[in-house]
């Protein structure tokens, strides 16, 4: 239910997926200025702005927020100054803000266990505190105010947005990010095996609960395949065979996620 608005600032003029879904609670990031004074809070410059139709529902602290550290991770290795008391790490982003709102949502559900998702979203939005100088495209209803939300009456709310059909373009859903094996990118209306993907047919089978059938998805069998000792033999992708190829020459066989790192070697 609670999702990050994105970290594209004003460059795109829209939220990131899945925050574009109006049924979800899209959270942008605010900057507290490292003070406890609420008057100097601002919308972080990196927080994605909406398009005036679909905006963030609200914002919450998302700059230099201390959360659990992941020792050995890319950020941990490259930004040692962000480590706090060995166990924590300061990070910024609308994902940090979404975590704050998720915690607030949990507290409100503890207070009122019968809240529906729509009521919870309406409660958090209705109690948000507007930040001066920022439009709704930047902050939605304003900044999270849990104290006010706890004292606000439960709203009567049911969201009624037009439901998605699922018949859009697979390529358009990828946006600007494309999977690649190093030289060939996965593009167009085809899945990872190079099999044509018809979104209209998929939407119908998905609605019927039959898009996965006997271990087969979009005519490709997945039954019994694992990440250990398995290759993409016989599968074509943009005219390129996967047989005998590993992901960017990184072998997954024998790797285990243990102790916060891939045993026998880190994967990056």
N, C-alpha and C positions, 0 to 999 in steps of 0.2 A: 504493500500500500504506500509506504513512504519511499520516495525515490529522489535521487539527486537531479537538480535542474541542469547541471553541466558546468564546465569551466571554460567556456568560449568567450566570456565577456560580452562586448557589444559587436563582435566581429560577424556573427551569424544571424542575429536577429530572431532566433528561435531556440527552443529548449532542445536538449539531447533526448534521444530515445532512451528509456521508455517514458520520460517525463512528459512527452507530447500527449500521452494518453490522458484525457481530462478526468477520467475516473480516479486516477492516482493522486497522491498528495505530493506535489513537486516542491522541493525545498532548495532555495538559493542560499548563498553564503553571505553572512554579514561580517563586518570587521569591527571589533569592539575597541580598537585602538589600544589594546592592552590595559584598559582602565575598567573600573567598576561603574563608571558614570555612564548611564544609558543614553545621555544626551549627545554624546559624540559618536555613537554607533553609525556606521554607514554600510551600504551595500558594497561588498568587496568588488574591486574592479574586474576580477576574473570570473565572477558569477554570471552565468548565462542569462541574457535578457530574453523576455518573451516577445511575441509579435503583436501584442495588443489584443489578440484573441485567446491564445493560450499562453499565460504568463506563469511564473512561479506562484504557488499558492501562498507562500510566506517565506521568510528567510530566518536563519538561525546562525549563531557563531560558527564560522568556518575558516578563520585565519589563525594560524599558530595554535591549534588545539592539540593538547597532549592526549595521546591514545596509546594503546599497547604497542610496544616496539617489536619488530620482526628482525631479530639479529641475523646478519648476513645478507639481508635483502639489498636490492640496488640502492634504495634511498638511505638505508642504514649505513651502507658502506661509503656512499658518496657525500653524505651530509652529516658527519659525526657531531657537528655543533648542535644539531636538533635533538640529540639524545638528552633525556631528562631523568635523572636519578636511576640510570642504568636500565630500568624496566620500561620506560616510556619514551615516546618520540613525538616531537611537535610536527604536525602536518597541516596543510591548508587545502581546501577544496570543498565543493558543494557536497561531496560524499561525507566529509566530516560533519557538515551541517545536518545532513540527513540522519546521521547517527544520533545527533543531539535531539532531533525531533522524534526519532524512534523511541528514545528513552522517555521523552515527555508523553508520548502516546501510551506507553506501557503504564506510566503512573496514572494517567487518566482512566485507563481501562481497569486498573486496580481500584480506583475510586468508584468507577461506575462500570461494572462488568457487563452490563447489558447494552452498552453503546454499540451501534452498528458502525461499519466503516464510514458510511456517509455522514452519520452524526458526529463521529470523531473528527473527520476532516472539517466539517462545518464549525465545530466547537473551536478547533485550533485556529481556523481562519478568522472567525468572528472575534476572538479574543486577542488577535495579534495587534501589536502596537505600530502604527505607521511611522516610518522614518522620514523626517522632513527633508525635502529636496530631491526625493526619488519618486519616479513614476511607478505605476502598477506593473509596467512591463519589467521593472527591475526588482521590485520587492513583493509583488502581489498584494496581500492584505496588510503586510508589515512584518515586524519582527516577532518571533515567538515570545509569548508572555504566559508562562505556565501558571504563575500565581493567579493571574486574572482568569485563565481558563478553568482553574479549579473552583473558582467562585461563580462561574457563569452557568446559567441554566442550560440544560440539555436542549439543543435546537431540534426542531422537527425538520428533517432534511432527507430527501431522496434525489440522487442525481439522475438526470434523464438526458444523457447524451446519445447521439446517434451511434449505434454499435458499429464496430468495424466489420467489414465483409471478408477480409482475408484474401481478396483477389487482386491486390496491388502487385507491383513489380518486385521481384526478388532482388534484382540489381539495384533498384532505387533504395531498398531497405538497407543495403550495404553502406550507403553513403559514400564517403571518400576513402573508407578503409577496405582494403582487399587482401584476402589471404594469398600468400605467395610461397612458392617453394624455393625462392631465391632468384628465379629467372622468369617464371610464368605466373601471372596473376589469375585468380579465379574471378571471372566476370561473366555477365550475361545471365540469362534465365536457365541456369544449369546448376546442379548440386555439385558437391565435392568430387563425385565420381564421373562428372561430365555428362550425367543423365539429364535430359531436358526436364525442367520443372514447370508444371502448369499450375499456377496458383489457384485458378478457378476450380480445378479438379481436386487439388489438395484441400481447399477450404471446405468442400462438400464432404470429403472423407474425414477431415478433422472434426467437423460438426457431428458426424455420425459415430466418431470414436473408432474409425477403422483405418486411419492413416498409417498406423503400425499394424501389420498383419503377419503373424507367424514369424516374427523376427525380420520382416522385410519392410523397408521404407523406400518409397519412390522406386520400386523395382529392384533395389539393391538389398542383398541379404546381410544382416548384421549378426545373426545368431551364432554364438560361440566365438566371436572375435574378441580378442583382448589386446592390450598394449604390449604384451610380452611375446616376442617371437613371431609377431604377425606383421605382414607387409601388405601393401595395397596392390597385390598382384592382379593383373588383368583389368585394372580400372584405368580408364582414360580421363585425362583432364586437360582441356585445351590442346588436344593432340599430343600430350606428353604422358608417358607411362610412369606410374608410381612404382612399378615392380622393381624391387632391389634398391629403392631410394628411401632414405630416412629423412625426417624433418630437419632440413638445414644441416644435414650430416650429424645430427645429435641422436644418439641411440637411446631409446627408452627401455629396452629390454634389460631387466635386472635392476632397474631403478626403483627405489621405494621412498615414499615421503615419510621420513623419520627424523625426529629431532629438529624440525623446522628447515631441513634441507634435503636435497636428493642424495641418498647414500651412494657411495662410490663416485660422487661428483656432483657439482652444482649444475643446474640447468639455467641458462640465461639466454 
